[in-house]
Each structure stands twice: as structure tokens, then as C-alpha cells.
Amino acid sequence: MKKQLRITVRQRPHLFATLATLAVISSGTTAWAQNYPVTPQQRATAQQTAQTGVPLSELSPSAPDEYTVKPGDTLWAISRLYLLRPWRWPELWGMNINEIANPHRIYPGQVLYLDKTGGRARLTTRRGAGGSGDGGTIKLSPRTRFDSLAGMALPTLNPSIIEPFLSEPIVVDADTLQGAPRIVAGNDSRVLLSRGDRAYARGNADTPLLEAPGPLKNFRVFRSATPLKDPGTGEILGYEAQYLGKAQLKRGESTTVETEKDKDVITVVPASIDIIAAREEIRAGDRLLPEPPRQLLSYVPRAPSTQVEGRIISVYGNAVQFAAQNQVVAINKGTRDGIDSGHVLAILKNGETILDRTGERKETIKLPNERIGLLMVFRPFEKVSYALVLEITDTPRAGDFLVNP
């Protein structure tokens, strides 16, 4: 007779952990378990300390009692479906945000249930989680699974919008690009290079561009960095390098020795690279920085735990001053200010200073700062961060203010 695994309702909080364990045992690998970002201890802490929920007044009037997660959903979209203030998602979902900044707990096909007992709202993956008693059993037959749930977890935002920005724009200090390997020439005397072209590059005298064991090394190609200046203090917070494309190292630098007039002459042979992607035309003098590892896109939308008063530095893109929805901006707050991925900030339009001509005498006045939208940080650096404009009622621009939502 085929044995069945029986799990009572009281055991359901551990249902997905059980399935994960079965997956690891059945597939004969522990790689997924080792890379899973939320430990059992963290999950237990979250369940014990962050199950208070949110007041019913915080729920959206159209919040469904039951919702089946679909492919293509995002954490932010579901947050807006349930909450008037979507950044309160960790409280509704019952996460300890001090321990878990990357939940990896919501997947397509899961059913979310809204529990409204005790005047507070909570969201769970088990029906009737707020009640008491034994509501029955779930029968599970052990089976082999080869899918990585970590790769199926819902992203916070649409990956197609922000994924390029996780590797393309970069904030560096004044010396980083200057010390990076540089393109010195193109094949066949080409001045402008594009995808498929061969080019040649060199490192500095003490750090030549050499091959290394293993797969071919990939680089990103950047041009002169633009200073990012704090709109309030004038401090240069970093330099935004202009992303041009990608290159792959085919052969490292070397030297040749030739004898001329009884003298040995050492000649440098630059490294050979192939341009494998190009957003703009690449030329001699452009710099190479190593391709960074691919980053995971799931993190929790939430308000910062401390008071934030920042400003928009610039809108990403050449000669762009105004931002639209789903556009990326640089802000003057970073990790040194406690900013982290997932932090949501409100955008305040910088009120104009005008001359009031309506009174007995002319007087200079400043219009109030009006809230016009929300943005979410997705890539923080030390002094600046990149954020995505989530929703707007007016047009944000460089210089606008940022505060807690």
C-alpha cells in the first residue's frame, strides 16, 4: 500500500519547509537548501514577533478574501491590491523586517487568504489561520521535484523594468574608472565599435589585463563619469558612469622581444576583446569594469525604519530632467544613511518661489511642497541610490524632496 504523509492544520506553517526538504532529498542535492536566503530560525522569529497584522482601516476597499497568485504578479502589485499603503506589506504578511528583507515565500499558484479576526488583518497561505481548532488534514504523497522555488518566487517589481539597471548604471569614486583597463584600438583601424567587433585593450602598468583560469571573463564598458551632486549641500556624492555595452576577454596582454641594432626591444601586445553587446558606439579610451554577479530581485516594499529627508539628484538618461512613472532616478541617500533595497519614499514637489503681486506691495513667497508620488529604492550605493518611480500624480524632477511615506 502506498504510504501517505499527513500534516495537520497546526503543522501547516511548516508545509513549505517540508516540501523543500522532500525536494532536496528526492533530487539528491543540497545546493538549493544552502542558497535559500531565509533560515528556519529567521522564519520562526518572524512567526513569533510579527503576526500583529494591520488595522482593518488600512485595507483597500476591494481587498479580496482569497487570491490565487498568477505568473507575472509582483509583490508591489499584490500589496496595492490589499493595502491602501502598500509599503505596510511586511505587517500584513507577518514578516519580521529586521530579520527577513528577502521573503521568498510567495509563488505562482499559491492561494492567499485574508484573515480579519480581532479587528486586525493578516494575510496567510492557509485558510482560517487566525482561528483555533483542528480544521482537518492535508494528505501529501512524496514525489520528486526538480524546480527551484527560489527562482519561482515573485519579484517585488517587474524584472524587465529594473533588471538592466542592476548591472548597467554604476556609481564610482573619482579614481575607479581612471584605474580601470581601457580600450586602445579597434580591429582594422575601426574608430567606432559595435556588437561583433574585435578590439584591443590594456590595463595599467602594475595591473595588466591578463587571462585567468576558468570561463572567459566578461566586462562592462563605460565612458566618462558624470558627477552626482547633492542638490542641497553641493557635495559630490559619486560619479555615474555611462554604460555602453559588454565585452569578453579573448586573449590577455603579453609582450614580445625583438632585436634591433643589437638591442632587445620589448613591445607590449594589448589584450584582445570582443564586443558582445552595445547600447552605444564604443571607442578608444572607454573603460572596462568586471561584469558583476546576477542579483536576486525579491525584497520587501517597506518604509524606512528611521526618518529620511532626501532629494532626487537626477533622472537616469542623457539630458533628461523630468521623470515619468517606471523611470529610474538617482537620490542623495545611500547605505550610510540607512537606505536599503525595498525602501519606499514619498516624492514631494519642490514648491516654486514666486512674486506675489496681489497684495498692497510685492512680496516673494514659496509655494508649499506637495506630495506627487512614490518611489522604491532597488540599488543602494554608499552615498547615493537608484530608485524606481512607482506612481505619480504630477511630474517629478531633479531637486524634488523625498520623505518617509
LOVEXBA-656617 format. One line per 8 residues: number of its first residue (from 0); their letters; for each residue x, y, z of C-alpha. Coordinates in steps of 0.001 Angstrom, whole numbers, always signed. Layout:
# residues N
NUM = a = X Y Z; ... $
# end
This chain:
# residues 405
0 = mkkqlrit = +0 +0 +0; +1270 +3468 -864; +2039 +5468 +2272; +742 +8996 +2594; +2145 +11886 +4572; -464 +13513 +6822; +6 +17083 +8031; -2468 +18655 +10430 $
8 = vrqrphlf = -3545 +22295 +10261; -1309 +23072 +13220; +1641 +21879 +11164; +783 +23933 +8090; +3129 +26836 +8837; +5906 +24357 +8141; +4302 +22953 +4996; +6604 +24678 +2522 $
16 = atlatlav = +9681 +23860 +4574; +8590 +20208 +4488; +8130 +20302 +728; +11537 +21921 +344; +13135 +19165 +2416; +11451 +16499 +309; +12682 +18255 -2826; +16262 +18262 -1584 $
24 = issgttaw = +16139 +14604 -517; +14457 +13442 -3716; +16755 +15313 -6078; +19894 +14262 -4227; +21287 +17794 -3930; +21577 +20327 -1146; +22591 +23307 -3301; +19144 +24907 -3170 $
32 = aqnypvtp = +18878 +24426 +586; +22260 +26037 +1110; +21388 +29056 -1036; +17895 +29602 +386; +18028 +33113 +1909; +15600 +32622 +4847; +16737 +30299 +7633; +14313 +28288 +9802 $
40 = qqrataqq = +15358 +30379 +12800; +14536 +33607 +10943; +11149 +32242 +9891; +10368 +31176 +13473; +11284 +34646 +14714; +9026 +36186 +12113; +6094 +33982 +13085; +6529 +34758 +16786 $
48 = taqtgvpl = +7170 +38513 +16705; +5455 +39918 +13626; +1958 +38442 +13466; +76 +41502 +14681; -1286 +42389 +11238; -2619 +45814 +10239; -5814 +47656 +11223; -8814 +46871 +9034 $
56 = selspsap = -8888 +50564 +8107; -5599 +50026 +6240; -7162 +47516 +3849; -8151 +48504 +339; -11975 +48512 -99; -11532 +45962 -2890; -9164 +43654 -974; -10212 +40067 -1820 $
64 = deytvkpg = -10726 +37449 +890; -8953 +34942 -1310; -6458 +35450 -4145; -4574 +32952 -6300; -1104 +34196 -7242; -578 +34260 -11016; +2578 +34180 -13134; +3565 +37770 -13855 $
72 = dtlwaisr = +2341 +39075 -10487; +4701 +41244 -8464; +4899 +41815 -4734; +4141 +45512 -5187; +1045 +44800 -7321; -353 +42392 -4716; +471 +44920 -1968; -1606 +47542 -3776 $
80 = lyllrpwr = -4410 +45018 -4227; -4718 +44574 -454; -3483 +47793 +1158; -4164 +51497 +954; -493 +51969 +1824; +1352 +49125 +64; +4624 +49692 +1932; +2946 +48209 +5045 $
88 = wpelwgmn = +3119 +44818 +3341; +5506 +43263 +5935; +2971 +43908 +8709; +110 +42392 +6728; +2179 +39384 +5682; +3640 +38902 +9170; +7324 +39315 +8455; +9967 +40433 +10898 $
96 = ineianph = +11603 +43033 +8660; +14646 +43222 +10929; +15424 +39587 +10114; +13865 +38996 +6714; +14429 +41545 +3954; +14042 +38938 +1207; +10963 +36783 +1895; +10977 +34270 -980 $
104 = riypgqvl = +7676 +32958 +301; +5138 +33752 -2408; +4915 +31737 -5600; +2564 +31449 -8593; -253 +29016 -7805; -346 +29779 -4091; -3658 +30910 -2631; -3547 +33876 -250 $
112 = yldktggr = -6260 +34100 +2436; -7198 +37297 +4227; -7876 +36839 +7940; -9781 +39701 +9655; -10210 +38299 +13163; -9706 +40501 +16211; -10020 +43748 +14293; -6692 +43214 +12566 $
120 = arlttrrg = -5958 +41991 +9055; -3400 +39311 +8267; -2504 +37508 +5058; -1623 +33825 +5045; -1310 +30841 +2748; -3625 +28730 +4896; -7360 +29206 +5224; -8627 +30081 +8682 $
128 = aggsgdgg = -5168 +30638 +10108; -6489 +33106 +12658; -8946 +30674 +14203; -8389 +27813 +16590; -9006 +24118 +16442; -8074 +21354 +14104; -9573 +22049 +10694; -8680 +18746 +9117 $
136 = tiklsprt = -5632 +17283 +7449; -3729 +17632 +4210; -2650 +14417 +2521; +605 +14606 +629; +2305 +11843 -1326; +6100 +12196 -1518; +7206 +12917 -5064; +10351 +14048 -6830 $
144 = rfdslagm = +10646 +17757 -7614; +13421 +19402 -9580; +12209 +23040 -9615; +13980 +25646 -7511; +11333 +27543 -5573; +13823 +30364 -5065; +13781 +31018 -8787; +9956 +30963 -8884 $
152 = alptlnps = +9405 +33474 -6070; +7579 +36648 -7013; +9818 +39643 -7679; +8986 +42895 -5944; +8829 +44804 -9224; +8569 +43842 -12871; +12074 +42452 -13626; +12044 +43808 -17183 $
160 = iiepflse = +11902 +47366 -15788; +14780 +47325 -13312; +16931 +44302 -14198; +19070 +46222 -16739; +19796 +48867 -14110; +21238 +46284 -11714; +24262 +45976 -13986; +24196 +48992 -16293 $
168 = pivvdadt = +24431 +52236 -14311; +27167 +52315 -11733; +28309 +54852 -9164; +32076 +55032 -8658; +34594 +57288 -6949; +36837 +59653 -8865; +39679 +57152 -9322; +37866 +53896 -10145 $
176 = lqgapriv = +37355 +54479 -13873; +40741 +56135 -14225; +42414 +52968 -12945; +40283 +50524 -14986; +41529 +48775 -18163; +40971 +50864 -21297; +40250 +50181 -24967; +43194 +51343 -27083 $
184 = agndsrvl = +42140 +50457 -30638; +39705 +48641 -32862; +40463 +45974 -35435; +41172 +47229 -38976; +41579 +50765 -37653; +37903 +50976 -36702; +37153 +54123 -34739; +33601 +53290 -33648 $
192 = lsrgdray = +32922 +49775 -32376; +29676 +47836 -32105; +28474 +44305 -31400; +30626 +41662 -33107; +33730 +43848 -33470; +37184 +42876 -32227; +39019 +45464 -30115; +42227 +45722 -28115 $
200 = argnadtp = +42650 +46828 -24511; +45307 +47433 -21858; +45438 +47642 -18103; +47748 +49839 -16067; +51472 +49061 -15877; +51108 +47372 -12484; +47770 +45645 -13280; +47880 +44352 -16881 $
208 = lleapgpl = +44772 +42800 -18400; +45549 +39084 -18152; +43657 +35861 -18702; +42609 +33782 -15706; +41745 +30083 -15361; +38104 +29213 -15925; +35419 +30666 -18204; +36116 +33661 -20418 $
216 = knfrvfrs = +35966 +36883 -18443; +33210 +39391 -19238; +33413 +43149 -18780; +31050 +46085 -18954; +32159 +49087 -20995; +31793 +52598 -19534; +32630 +56147 -20545; +33478 +59300 -18588 $
224 = atplkdpg = +31631 +59539 -15282; +29153 +62334 -14528; +29378 +63844 -11021; +26301 +63309 -8844; +25977 +66442 -6721; +23747 +66792 -3667; +21095 +69402 -4594; +21139 +70798 -1070 $
232 = tgeilgye = +24779 +70786 +79; +26632 +70697 -3234; +28688 +67681 -2069; +29798 +65355 -4862; +28386 +62009 -3725; +29875 +59911 -6528; +30238 +59641 -10262; +27692 +57975 -12537 $
240 = aqylgkaq = +29496 +56130 -15307; +27845 +55982 -18724; +27093 +52374 -19680; +27966 +51497 -23299; +27923 +47713 -23638; +29683 +44450 -22820; +32964 +42885 -23892; +34565 +39468 -23492 $
248 = lkrgestt = +38278 +38900 -22945; +39669 +36535 -25579; +43420 +36858 -25020; +45366 +38637 -22291; +48147 +41176 -22597; +51618 +39968 -23411; +54998 +41253 -24591; +57337 +40407 -27455 $
256 = vetekdkd = +61103 +40854 -27606; +62760 +41870 -30876; +66382 +42677 -31572; +67076 +45975 -33281; +70645 +47181 -33807; +71938 +44654 -31290; +69420 +45813 -28687; +66456 +43904 -27305 $
264 = vitvvpas = +63283 +45929 -27715; +60271 +44903 -25614; +56923 +45605 -27259; +53582 +45417 -25468; +50857 +43359 -27175; +47437 +44505 -25920; +44690 +42125 -24882; +42090 +41056 -27443 $
272 = idiiaare = +38426 +41569 -26596; +35180 +41023 -28491; +32273 +43445 -28174; +29305 +41172 -27355; +26674 +43866 -26674; +26492 +47578 -27428; +23952 +50185 -26331; +26003 +52968 -27901 $
280 = eiragdrl = +29039 +53024 -30161; +32265 +52219 -28301; +35620 +53872 -28965; +39230 +54055 -27795; +39543 +55423 -24280; +36392 +53735 -22951; +36911 +51751 -19764; +36284 +48115 -18743 $
288 = lpepprql = +34879 +47008 -15378; +34235 +43345 -14431; +30731 +42022 -15004; +29005 +41776 -11586; +27148 +38631 -10463; +23450 +38468 -11255; +21371 +39799 -8355; +18164 +38399 -6879 $
296 = lsyvprap = +15190 +40736 -7322; +12899 +39785 -4431; +12805 +42152 -1474; +10062 +43598 +658; +8489 +47011 -76; +8571 +48878 +3227; +9020 +52295 +4781; +12462 +53118 +6240 $
304 = stqvegri = +12706 +52484 +9975; +14273 +55925 +10549; +13301 +59389 +9387; +14578 +60196 +5891; +14797 +63607 +4256; +16373 +63368 +831; +16195 +64728 -2681; +16229 +63481 -6260 $
312 = isvygnav = +19654 +64142 -7800; +18959 +63277 -11403; +16773 +61307 -13771; +18668 +58477 -15443; +19259 +59164 -19116; +21097 +61758 -21129; +19775 +65318 -20780; +16554 +64172 -19063 $
320 = qfaaqnqv = +15217 +66489 -16368; +11703 +65176 -15689; +10776 +61652 -14563; +7820 +59550 -15638; +6260 +56533 -13967; +8500 +53440 -14151; +11571 +55622 -14717; +14783 +55380 -12709 $
328 = vainkgtr = +16175 +58277 -10661; +19272 +58777 -8527; +18691 +60036 -4964; +21087 +61583 -2450; +20700 +58885 +203; +22560 +55571 +433; +23664 +52834 +2771; +25474 +55300 +5044 $
336 = dgidsghv = +22035 +56871 +5674; +20355 +53523 +6428; +18788 +53176 +2966; +18271 +49615 +1734; +16691 +47835 -1224; +12905 +47880 -929; +12637 +51164 +962; +9688 +53247 -264 $
344 = lailknge = +9816 +57049 -146; +7247 +59715 -941; +8080 +62363 -3551; +7325 +65990 -2669; +7235 +68514 -5496; +9578 +71381 -4693; +7237 +74337 -4466; +8131 +77280 -6687 $
352 = tildrtge = +9286 +80621 -5341; +7074 +83323 -6879; +6443 +87024 -6615; +3074 +87773 -5052; +1633 +90810 -6837; -1874 +90546 -5366; -1274 +92480 -2149; -578 +96115 -1384 $
360 = rketiklp = +3099 +95509 -2062; +5026 +92871 -3979; +6362 +90027 -1857; +8415 +86912 -2581; +6723 +83723 -1369; +7375 +79971 -1708; +4563 +77616 -2620; +4171 +74527 -355 $
368 = nerigllm = +5819 +71207 -1214; +3076 +68881 -2490; +3179 +65091 -2424; +3123 +63825 -6018; +4147 +60158 -5904; +6165 +57241 -4556; +9469 +55654 -5439; +11229 +52476 -4308 $
376 = vfrpfekv = +14973 +52008 -3861; +16324 +48957 -5675; +20081 +49553 -5851; +21776 +51422 -2991; +25395 +52574 -3009; +27209 +54206 -88; +26110 +57798 -671; +23509 +57548 -3448 $
384 = syalvlei = +20878 +55054 -4585; +18880 +54214 -7695; +15116 +54117 -7254; +12120 +53365 -9467; +9242 +55842 -9681; +6215 +53692 -8783; +3286 +56073 -9105; +2834 +59798 -9698 $
392 = tdtpragd = +111 +62441 -9822; +2455 +65096 -11228; +5856 +65083 -12921; +8841 +64585 -10570; +12089 +66309 -11439; +15648 +66666 -10174; +15651 +68610 -6923; +12288 +67344 -5639 $
400 = flvnp = +12204 +66247 -1995; +11894 +62737 -540; +10383 +61821 +2843; +9022 +58765 +4634; +5744 +57642 +3040 $
# end
